[in-house]
């Protein structure tokens, strides 16, 4: 049908099509809803994962703490046993690593270490000159046994002695080095509170620290320092200039000992620990301080609790949660 002559042409704008507008609005609203739902779902999942991780961390921490409590009970019970009350040795129950023990959804494992089986470097600052010299000699021999370069041993030992020695408070030749560090610090000239301080001492590189840390401690005991029943081979070799590898192995193989009479059952020990030798002044057979390291694991979350305990007084000296 032809349009009448003179009639105007009707032009329809596309946006005046209501069905098109409705479809467009529907698509926009749907896209917004999908975005909101996805964001909500993501946030919910993140919150659930965070809550689950927090729950697992709390459970793992308490599992590790329970491991510390169990280890303290084991140590306390060991001290009461008539057959083992005279000595502490690696043949006893407390010295065996406790493998992961399942508890609920997780597990706990414990390792107990005797601090008396190590060399106490704080004794290099002892007020007794004999103790200072004996300890300095032991640390020197230890570094030699561990194959620290000979040219580095003397300076490292002197730097450690200056760090822990409170007697000559104005005499620390390493202070210029410490002041040049970023940030600068001063020579402590007091006993170390933890072995990690050793990393601040001049000459103690990260490699050297990792090599010597298993054999050193900062737990000071007034009596003789080394329990030969729990000392590792490098520590036994460090007891005296007369102590060679074969003698240290002989001493290790004949453990445990209850007294010096038992100790000299190893014939080589008689020659190494003569009546006037430092070795006689360095050995004992019982221990007071133990480090307990407990691992609590729940799913993929792990917490480690470390405690230094004084068994005789049944107290915790140091506590750390990793």
N, C-alpha and C positions, 0 to 999 in steps of 0.2 A: 504494500500500500504506500503510495507516494505521499510525502509530507505536503500539506497544502502550501501553495505559494505564499511567501511572506511570513511563514511560521518560523520562529527562532529555534535553533538547534539546542537541545538540552544536554548539558555536560555534567556527568556524575563524578564527583571526586571519589577516589578509592577509599578514603578514610570514612566516607559517609555510609559505607557498607557495614552495617552493624554486625553481621555475621563474621566478617574479617576481624573487626575490632575485638569481639568476644574471643575468637581463637587466639589472637595475639596476646590478650590479657591472660588467658588460660596458660599459655606457654610461659609467660613471664613469671606468673605466680608459681607454676610447677617448678621452674628452675630455682626460684628463691627457696621454695620448700625443700627441694633436694639439697641445696647448699646448707640450709639450716640443719636438716637431719644429719647430713654427713659431718658437719662441725660438732653437733651434739653427740653423735656416736663416737667421734674421735676423742672429744673431751671426756666422755664417760669411760672409754677404754683407758685413757691416760690416768684418770683418777683411780680406776680399779687396779691398774698395774702399780701405781704409786702406793696405794693402800696395802696391796699384797706384799710389795717389797718392804714397806715399813713393818708390817706384821711379821714377815720372815726375819727381818733384822732384829726385831725385839726378841723373837723366839730363839734365834741363834745366839744372841748375847746372853740370854738367861741359861741356855744350854752350856755355853762356855763357863759362865759363873758357877754352874753346878759342878762342872769338871774341876774347877779350882777347889770347891768345898770338898769334893770327894778325895782329891789328892792330899789336901791337908789332913783329912781323916786317916788316910793311909800312912802318912808320915808320923802322925801322932801315935797310931797303933804300933808302928814299927819300933818306936822308941820304948814301948812297954814290953816288947817281946824279950824274954830272958836270953834266948840264944843269939840275938842280934843287938842287944842293948849296949854291948861293949865297942861296937864298931859300926860304920856305915860303908857299904860296898856295892858295887855294880851287880853283885849276885843276888841282891835282895829284891823283893817284890816291887818296891817303890821305883826302882831304877829301870824297870821294864816299860817301854812305851805302851800306853794303853791304846789299842787300835780303835778305830771308829765304832762307837757303841750306839745302836739305833735307839732313838727315843722319839716317840710320836712320828712326826713327819720329817724329822731330821736325825742328826747323829752328833756325838761328841767324842773327841779324842784328846788325850793328855800326855804331855812329856814333862818329866821332873828332872831337873839338872842340879847337881850338887855344886854350889859355888866354892866350896872348900877344895875342890879338885883343880882350881885355877890359881893363878898368881895374882895377888892383890897389889895393884900398882900404887894404891894410896899409901902403902907402907914405905914407899920411897920418900915420903914426907914425915915419917914417924920421928918422934923426938929422940928415940934411941938410935944412936949412930950405928950400932951393930945391925939393927933391923934394916936401916936405910941401905947400908952397904950390901947386905945379903940379898935384899930384894933387887937392888940395881944390878947385881951380878947375875941373878936369875933371869931378869928381863933381857939382859945382854946375851946370855946363852940361848934363850928362847928365840930371839931374832936370828941368831946364827943358825940354830937348828932348822928354822923355817926358811933358811936360804935368802934372807934379806941381804942385799948387796953390802959387803963389809964396810965400804966407805960411808954408808948411811946409818949403820947401827949406833955408833958412838953419839953422833948428833941427835938422833931420835931419842935415845935413852936419856941424855942430858936434858933435852927439851921436856920430856915427861917429868923428870925429877924436878925441874924448875917450876913446872905447872902445878904440881901437887905439894910442893914444899913450902910451908908457911913460916919456916924459921928465918930465912933470909929474905924478908919481904921486899927489899929494894934491889934484889939481885936476880934479874931475869933477863939474860942476854938476848932472848928472842922477842922482847917487847917491841923493838923497832919493826920487826917483821909483822907482828900482830897489828900494829898501828897502821901498816900500809895496806891492810886488807880492806875489802869493801863488803859490808861495813867494817870499820876498825873495831878492835877489841883489845883488852889487856890480858896479860898473863894472869891466870886466876890466883896462883900461889895459895891454894887451899885444896883439900881433898875433892876429888871428882864425885859428883852426885850420881852420875850414870856413866857407863862406859862410852856412850855416844860422844861425850866431851872429847874423847881421844882424837876425834876427827878435826878438832880445832888446833891441835898441837902441831907445831912446825915439823915438817918432814913426814908426817903420817898421811900418806896419800890414800885415796879410796881403796886402791888395790892392797896396800899394806894393811889397812884397817881390817878388811875382810879376811886377810890371811891370819892375823894375830888375835882377832876378837874372840874366837872360841876358847882361848887359853888364858884370858885375862878377866879380872873382876874388879869391882870397886867396893866390895863388901869387906869392911875391915873387922878383923877379929883380933883381940889382944893376944891370944895365945899363938902357938905356931900355926903357920898359914896353910900348909898343903896336906890334904888327906890323900895319902898314896893309894888308898883303896879305890879312889874314884878319878884320880888324875890321868889324863891322856898321856900317851907316850912322849910327845914333845915336852910336856911339863916335867915328867920324870927325868928326861934327859937334861933338863935345865937346873936340877937341884944342886949340882956340884960339878966342879971342874973334873973330878974323877969319874963322873958318871958318863959312860959311853952308851952307845945304842944297845949293845948286847946285854949290858947290865940292866938297863931300863926294861928290856924285853923280859929278862929273868924275873925282875921284880913284878912286872905285870902278870906273868904266867903263874906266879905263886900266890896271887891274891885269893881271898882276903886275909888281912893281918889283924890281929887283936892287940899286939904289943910289939915292942922292939925285938923281943926274943923271937917272935914269929917272923918279923921282917928279916932278920939276919939268917933265916932259914935258907934264903938265897945266898949262897956262898959269895957270889960276886958283890953283893951289897955290903959285906963286911969290909972289903977293900975300898969300895967307893965312899962309904959313909964312916970314915974313921972317927975316933973319939973326939977329935978337935975340928972336924970338918963342918962346913956350913950345913951339909946334909942333915946332920943330927939335929940342928936347930930348926929345920924347915918342915919336919914330918909330924903327922898325927894320924889318927885312925877313925875319928868321929867328926861329925859335921853339925853345924847349927843353922846355916842359911841355905835355902833351896829356892830355885826359880821354877815356877810352875807355868807352863804355857798350854792353854786349853783352846781347842778349835771347836766352835759350834757351827754346824752347817744345817740349813733348812732350805730345801730345793736348791736354787743356785746362789743363795746368799750365805756368806761366811763371815763370822766374827771371831776375832782372836783376843783372848784376855791373858795378860801376863801378870803374874804376881810374884814378888819376892817375899818369902815368908821366913820368919824366925821361929823354928820349931820349938825350942825350949820354952819360949814365952808364949807360944801359940798366937803370934800376931803377924799381921800383914804390914811389911815395911814399905812396899811399893806396889802400885796397881796401875795398869794401863790397858785400855780397850782400843783395839785397832779396827 
